[in-house]
Amino acid sequence: MKASACGIAALLLFAVTGVAEAAPAAKIQTLAPGVLRVGTYFVNPPFEYLSRGRKIGFEVDLTNEIARRLRLRPLFVETQWEVILRQMQEGQYDCIVGGITITPARQQILAWSDPYTTTTLSLIIDAFRSPEIRGLADLKDAVVGVQAATTDYDVAISMQTRREIKDVKVYSFDRLADALTDLTAGRITAVMKVYPVAAWLTRQNPGLRIVAQIPHDPQPLGIGLNKNNSGLLAAVNAKLAEIKQDGAYGRLAKKWGVP
């Protein structure tokens, strides 16, 4: 009798636990049942890029892990930086990733996950061409290359206004390679990018080095979602916290060189 009662109690506990675990998943709404539609662009290493035709990168792995824990199948849809925020606002994706900085202006139009990391903006120079540049104070006559419509651009314009740099040259987001070409040719003095991208570029190009970090401009990076989908936002944040707590985030960060 006692054993039977214990068995019944165990079954009840399992049932209650099962309902409790399933409840959050039941509240998740996605554009297609069982699928997490993710907007991004594969021109942004180490966050997401193509290697031999494969879609790889830190945010690819992180999003895959979040989707797996939510029991959703990730579907990456390639787009362009210049339109991705608007497309997310229009509901074309369940979420967007792309090494995107959370800013007050972007919070007005989209919901954002908790930052998965907070990093800095870095300045890259060609060490062979500009050995005399050792820090921010040496950049007063510099022309700095940035990508259009980014926080990099905003910060560079502010630096120009304060006469900390001489000029700003703007490249479309998918033409960062052009900025690097101009850098090594001496047509610009430095390129500004968030630290993980800057570190990846210097690893791939031994002649380049990070000469400075931009102080007082932290860059919190997160996952963008529709403001009307609070259930998915809560679920993503819960899994992101879980991934950080159980060590999975640390393994991915080490693999891709992300803080």
C-alpha positions as CSV (number, residue, x, y, z in Angstrom):
1,M,0.0,0.0,0.0
2,K,2.8,2.3,1.0
3,A,4.7,1.5,-2.2
4,S,1.6,2.0,-4.3
5,A,1.0,5.4,-2.7
6,C,4.6,6.4,-3.4
7,G,4.1,5.4,-7.0
8,I,1.0,7.4,-7.3
9,A,2.8,10.4,-5.7
10,A,5.7,10.0,-8.2
11,L,3.3,9.9,-11.1
12,L,1.5,13.0,-9.9
13,L,4.8,14.8,-9.4
14,F,5.9,13.8,-12.9
15,A,2.6,15.1,-14.3
16,V,2.8,18.4,-12.4
17,T,6.4,18.8,-13.4
18,G,5.6,18.0,-17.0
19,V,2.9,20.6,-17.1
20,A,5.1,23.2,-15.5
21,E,7.9,22.5,-18.0
22,A,5.5,22.5,-21.0
23,A,3.6,25.7,-20.1
24,P,6.3,28.2,-21.3
25,A,6.6,26.4,-24.6
26,A,2.8,26.5,-25.1
27,K,3.0,30.3,-24.9
28,I,5.6,30.6,-27.6
29,Q,4.2,31.9,-30.9
30,T,6.3,31.8,-34.0
31,L,5.5,32.6,-37.6
32,A,5.4,28.9,-38.5
33,P,4.7,26.3,-35.9
34,G,7.9,24.6,-34.6
35,V,10.2,26.9,-36.6
36,L,12.3,29.9,-35.4
37,R,12.7,32.2,-38.4
38,V,15.9,34.2,-37.9
39,G,16.9,37.2,-40.0
40,T,20.6,37.9,-40.4
41,Y,23.4,38.6,-42.9
42,F,26.4,36.3,-43.5
43,V,29.0,39.1,-43.9
44,N,29.8,39.7,-40.2
45,P,32.5,37.4,-38.8
46,P,32.8,36.0,-36.2
47,F,29.1,36.5,-35.5
48,E,27.8,35.0,-38.7
49,Y,29.5,34.4,-42.1
50,L,29.9,31.9,-44.9
51,S,32.8,29.4,-45.0
52,R,33.0,27.1,-47.9
53,G,29.3,27.6,-48.4
54,R,28.5,26.8,-44.7
55,K,26.7,29.2,-42.4
56,I,28.8,29.5,-39.3
57,G,29.7,31.9,-36.5
58,F,29.1,32.6,-32.8
59,E,25.5,33.9,-33.2
60,V,24.6,31.0,-35.5
61,D,25.7,28.6,-32.8
62,L,24.1,30.6,-30.0
63,T,20.8,30.9,-31.9
64,N,20.9,27.2,-32.8
65,E,21.3,26.4,-29.1
66,I,18.5,28.6,-28.0
67,A,16.2,27.1,-30.6
68,R,17.1,23.6,-29.7
69,R,16.3,24.2,-26.0
70,L,12.9,25.8,-27.1
71,R,12.3,22.7,-29.3
72,L,12.2,24.9,-32.4
73,R,13.9,24.4,-35.7
74,P,16.1,27.4,-36.6
75,L,15.6,28.8,-40.1
76,F,18.2,31.4,-41.1
77,V,17.0,33.9,-43.7
78,E,19.7,36.1,-45.3
79,T,19.0,39.8,-45.7
80,Q,21.0,43.1,-45.5
81,W,21.9,45.3,-42.5
82,E,20.3,48.3,-44.1
83,V,16.8,46.8,-44.0
84,I,16.9,44.2,-41.2
85,L,15.5,46.3,-38.4
86,R,12.6,47.5,-40.6
87,Q,11.9,43.9,-41.7
88,M,11.8,42.7,-38.1
89,Q,9.4,45.5,-37.2
90,E,7.2,44.4,-40.1
91,G,7.1,40.9,-38.7
92,Q,9.1,39.1,-41.4
93,Y,11.1,37.2,-38.8
94,D,10.7,35.8,-35.4
95,C,14.0,37.3,-34.4
96,I,17.1,38.9,-35.8
97,V,20.8,38.6,-35.0
98,G,23.9,40.2,-36.4
99,G,26.2,41.5,-33.7
100,I,23.5,44.3,-33.2
101,T,24.1,46.9,-30.5
102,I,21.0,47.6,-28.4
103,T,20.4,51.4,-28.4
104,P,17.6,53.6,-27.1
105,A,16.5,54.3,-30.7
106,R,16.3,50.6,-31.6
107,Q,14.4,49.9,-28.4
108,Q,11.7,52.3,-29.6
109,I,10.9,50.0,-32.5
110,L,11.9,46.5,-31.4
111,A,12.0,44.3,-28.3
112,W,15.5,43.1,-27.3
113,S,16.7,40.1,-25.4
114,D,19.0,40.6,-22.4
115,P,22.5,41.5,-23.8
116,Y,24.4,38.3,-24.4
117,T,27.6,40.3,-24.1
118,T,28.7,43.9,-23.7
119,T,31.7,44.8,-25.7
120,T,33.6,47.9,-27.0
121,L,34.3,49.6,-30.3
122,S,37.9,49.1,-31.5
123,L,40.2,50.9,-33.9
124,I,42.3,48.9,-36.3
125,I,45.3,50.2,-38.1
126,D,47.9,48.8,-40.5
127,A,50.9,48.4,-38.2
128,F,53.4,48.4,-41.0
129,R,52.1,51.6,-42.6
130,S,51.3,53.5,-39.3
131,P,53.8,52.3,-36.7
132,E,53.7,55.8,-35.0
133,I,50.0,55.3,-34.0
134,R,49.9,53.8,-30.6
135,G,46.6,55.1,-29.2
136,L,43.6,57.5,-29.5
137,A,45.8,60.6,-29.0
138,D,47.7,59.7,-32.2
139,L,44.6,59.8,-34.4
140,K,43.9,63.5,-34.7
141,D,44.8,63.5,-38.4
142,A,43.2,60.1,-39.1
143,V,40.5,59.2,-41.6
144,V,38.5,56.4,-40.0
145,G,36.4,53.9,-42.0
146,V,33.1,52.8,-40.7
147,Q,30.0,50.9,-41.9
148,A,26.9,52.8,-42.7
149,A,24.0,53.2,-40.2
150,T,25.9,51.6,-37.3
151,T,26.9,52.7,-33.8
152,D,30.5,52.8,-35.3
153,Y,29.4,55.6,-37.6
154,D,27.7,57.5,-34.8
155,V,30.7,57.3,-32.5
156,A,33.1,58.2,-35.4
157,I,31.0,61.3,-36.2
158,S,31.1,62.4,-32.6
159,M,34.9,61.9,-32.5
160,Q,35.2,64.0,-35.7
161,T,33.1,66.8,-34.1
162,R,35.4,66.8,-31.0
163,R,38.4,66.9,-33.5
164,E,39.7,63.6,-32.1
165,I,39.9,62.4,-35.8
166,K,40.0,64.3,-39.0
167,D,37.4,62.6,-41.2
168,V,35.1,59.7,-41.6
169,K,34.7,57.5,-44.7
170,V,31.5,55.4,-44.9
171,Y,31.2,52.0,-46.5
172,S,28.0,50.0,-47.0
173,F,27.7,47.2,-44.4
174,D,28.5,44.4,-46.7
175,R,31.7,46.1,-48.1
176,L,33.9,46.0,-45.1
177,A,36.5,44.3,-47.3
178,D,36.7,47.6,-49.2
179,A,37.6,49.4,-46.0
180,L,40.4,46.9,-45.3
181,T,41.7,47.4,-48.8
182,D,41.7,51.1,-48.3
183,L,43.4,50.7,-45.0
184,T,46.3,48.7,-46.3
185,A,46.6,51.0,-49.3
186,G,46.8,54.1,-47.0
187,R,43.6,55.7,-48.3
188,I,42.3,55.6,-44.7
189,T,44.1,55.5,-41.4
190,A,41.9,53.2,-39.3
191,V,38.8,51.0,-39.3
192,M,36.3,51.0,-36.4
193,K,34.4,47.8,-35.5
194,V,33.1,46.1,-32.3
195,Y,35.9,44.2,-30.6
196,P,35.0,40.6,-31.6
197,V,35.0,41.6,-35.3
198,A,38.1,43.7,-34.9
199,A,39.9,40.8,-33.1
200,W,38.8,38.4,-35.9
201,L,40.1,40.7,-38.6
202,T,43.5,41.1,-36.9
203,R,43.8,37.3,-36.6
204,Q,43.1,36.9,-40.3
205,N,45.4,39.8,-41.3
206,P,48.7,39.7,-39.5
207,G,49.6,43.3,-40.6
208,L,46.7,44.7,-38.8
209,R,46.4,45.4,-35.1
210,I,44.0,47.0,-32.6
211,V,45.4,50.3,-31.5
212,A,42.7,51.5,-29.1
213,Q,39.3,50.8,-27.6
214,I,36.7,53.6,-27.6
215,P,36.1,54.5,-23.9
216,H,32.7,55.3,-22.4
217,D,30.7,53.8,-25.3
218,P,29.8,50.3,-24.2
219,Q,28.1,48.1,-26.9
220,P,25.5,45.7,-25.5
221,L,24.7,43.1,-28.1
222,G,21.4,41.3,-28.2
223,I,18.7,39.5,-30.2
224,G,15.9,41.6,-31.7
225,L,12.3,40.5,-31.6
226,N,8.8,41.9,-32.3
227,K,7.4,44.1,-29.5
228,N,4.1,42.2,-29.7
229,N,5.7,38.8,-29.0
230,S,6.4,38.9,-25.2
231,G,6.1,35.2,-24.9
232,L,9.0,34.5,-27.3
233,L,11.0,37.3,-25.7
234,A,10.6,35.8,-22.2
235,A,11.4,32.3,-23.6
236,V,14.6,33.5,-25.4
237,N,15.8,35.3,-22.2
238,A,15.2,32.3,-20.1
239,K,17.2,30.0,-22.4
240,L,19.9,32.6,-22.8
241,A,20.3,32.8,-19.0
242,E,20.3,29.0,-18.8
243,I,23.0,28.8,-21.5
244,K,25.1,31.2,-19.6
245,Q,24.6,29.4,-16.3
246,D,25.4,25.9,-17.4
247,G,28.6,26.8,-19.2
248,A,27.4,26.4,-22.8
249,Y,27.8,30.2,-23.5
250,G,31.4,30.1,-22.2
251,R,32.3,27.3,-24.6
252,L,30.8,29.1,-27.6
253,A,32.5,32.4,-26.6
254,K,35.9,30.7,-26.3
255,K,35.4,29.0,-29.6
256,W,34.6,32.2,-31.5
257,G,36.6,34.8,-29.5
258,V,33.6,36.7,-28.1
259,P,33.6,38.1,-24.6
